[in-house]
Structures are given as C-alpha cells and as structure tokens.
C-alpha cells in the first residue's frame, strides 16, 4: 500500500484529532473559553478555567498524535506484529 506524504497524513490527523477531541469535550461537558476571553488572559481567570483550557489543548495535541501514529502503523506496519521466527512462542 502506498503511504501518503507526511503533509497529507498531518492534515488528516489534525482534522480527525480535532473531531475526536471535540467529541470528548462535548461528551464530558468541558467548557472552553472563546477568543475574547483568551485576549484577556491573566485578568479574571479562575484556576478551573485555566485547567479546562489547558486540558483541551493537551487533548487536541494527544488526539492528533494518536491519529498520526495510527496512520503510520496502518500504512507501514512494524515487525512487532509478526509471529516469532521458527514457530517458537
């Protein structure tokens, strides 16, 4: 199977990772601040608001990386999944 280019895989993983993280944010009801609130960053922010926004950013990065690694493994499987040589277990 031909592996797509790194840019193509990056765009696909970013889109799928964003959709996956949005689904998790919606599922668990995590509130993310809007752009107007980010412009006023240190003024009036609570610890929980800061934690929720940081969690959303980490979730986006983690989901994007997970999709990228999954695509890499799908197009270029590693030798870890191969059975042992010689039939030994």
C-alpha positions in Angstrom: 0.0 0.0 0.0 1.4 3.4 -0.9 1.9 5.7 2.1 0.6 9.2 1.6 3.0 12.1 2.2 3.8 13.5 5.6 1.8 16.7 4.9 -1.2 14.7 3.8 -1.0 12.5 6.9 -0.5 15.6 9.1 -3.6 17.3 7.7 -5.7 14.2 8.0 -4.5 13.6 11.6 -5.2 17.2 12.5 -8.7 17.1 11.2 -9.5 13.7 12.8 -7.8 14.6 16.0 -9.7 17.8 16.3 -13.0 16.0 15.7 -12.1 13.4 18.3 -11.1 15.9 20.9 -14.3 17.9 20.2 -16.3 14.7 20.7 -14.6 14.1 24.1 -15.1 17.8 25.2 -18.7 17.6 24.3 -19.2 14.2 25.9 -17.7 15.3 29.2 -19.1 18.8 29.1 -15.8 20.7 29.3 -16.2 24.4 28.7 -13.5 26.0 26.5 -13.2 29.8 26.6 -13.8 31.9 23.5 -11.2 34.1 21.7 -12.4 37.2 23.5 -11.7 35.5 26.8 -8.2 34.5 25.7 -7.4 38.1 24.8 -7.9 39.0 28.5 -5.8 36.0 29.6 -4.5 36.8 33.1 -7.3 39.1 34.2 -10.2 37.4 36.0 -9.3 33.8 35.0 -10.0 31.1 37.6 -7.9 28.1 38.2 -10.6 25.8 36.9 -11.0 27.8 33.7 -7.2 27.6 33.2 -7.2 23.9 33.8 -10.1 23.2 31.4 -8.5 25.2 28.6 -5.1 23.5 29.2 -6.8 20.1 29.2 -8.5 20.9 25.9 -5.1 21.9 24.3 -3.4 18.8 25.6 -6.3 16.6 24.4 -6.1 18.1 20.9 -2.4 17.5 20.7 -2.7 14.0 22.1 -5.6 13.0 19.7 -3.7 14.4 16.7 -0.6 12.5 17.6 -2.6 9.3 18.2 -4.3 9.5 14.8 -0.9 10.3 13.1 0.8 7.3 14.7 -2.2 5.1 13.9 -2.0 6.1 10.2 1.8 5.5 10.2 1.2 2.0 11.6 -1.6 1.3 9.1 0.5 2.2 6.1 3.8 0.9 7.3 3.3 -1.9 9.9 6.1 -2.7 12.2 7.7 -6.1 12.7 6.3 -6.3 16.3 3.1 -7.8 15.0 4.8 -10.6 13.0 4.9 -14.1 14.5 8.2 -15.2 16.0 10.7 -16.8 13.7 10.9 -20.6 13.6 7.4 -21.1 15.0 8.6 -20.6 18.6 6.3 -18.9 21.1 
